[in-house]
Amino acid sequence: MQALEAKQTGEYIAEQIAEQILTGKIPGGSPLRQEELADALGVSRIPVREALQILQSQGLVQRLSTRRILSVSMTPEKLRQSFSMIAQMELAGLQSILLAGKQSAFQATVARSRGGELALHRLLAQETPNEYVQVLLNNACSYYLNSALRHAEASEERYRRLLLADAPEEAALAAHFSALAESLIAGREENR
């Protein structure tokens, strides 16, 4: 039971650190020291260590051969590319729902859902029949979309309409994710 709690704490801490990296509050190339992070967050080093491992797997921190850990530099171009890839993953998720013949049930669930746009992205990830794409989309929700949606204008209804369309609209989905990336980039500029 204790390991489960530590894992949940580690994931929570990873999301908090990711938010700071993605929004530029932690600049690229900043050293991330377990002891300092643990003290700042009021937790032990174990969940911080786990959080840094999660962030390394997400490409948000880099572990050097000297064992030092640095935040990565998230340039506007890297963010645009990341959000473009997330759009492609969501398109693949929507297409797999169509191919599985689950479009009507998915659209009914989308129509009933509440909880904001992030909840809709998580719903798509959950309903995608491809387990690998589910994992990728869940990671995108936890680290990239969560941060971007804090800076974006209200776009939930526009996104809901995309999910309720009879066929996935690739250009509209790409434009939506491009707008999310630009919102995050604008938020980063404010943190400079």
Salt bridges, closest charged atoms under 4 A:
GLU11 OE2 - LYS7 NZ 3.74
GLU19 OE1 - ARG150 NE 3.06
GLU35 OE2 - ARG45 NE 3.65
GLU36 OE1 - ARG33 NH1 3.74
GLU90 OE2 - HIS121 ND1 2.58
GLU117 OE2 - HIS121 NE2 2.81
GLU117 OE2 - HIS176 NE2 2.59
GLU156 OE2 - ARG160 NH2 2.68
GLU157 OE2 - ARG160 NE 3.54
GLU182 OE2 - ARG80 NE 2.52
GLU189 OE1 - ARG192 NH1 3.81
